[in-house]
């Protein structure tokens, strides 16, 4: 069965991804600055509203250390198989350089991005 993540789940995963990659959690403004995007795009992400600019989505995905496809599922823009939800939480807890093959298949990026 496929589901869409709740806003709470989306925001929790974003925070975990920030911690995974940078060792700390960002507020919305810091994430916008890190991604070089308008704060409105970060607010849209946090509210599970689509971001129309594919380059902005890719930039956000890169900053969070995931593929744009995985970001779409985390952001609630696309459905996700229920069995992948726990796997995403587990993968988001792994250090950035230590992604397992299962996490890489999900769309986690194995190396840090500047």
Secondary structure by P-SEA (a helix, b strand, c coil): cbbbbcaaaaaaaaaaaaaacccccccaaaaaaaacccaaaaaaaaaccccccaaaaaaaaaaacccaaaaaaaaccccccccaaaaaaaaaacccccccaaaaaacccccccc
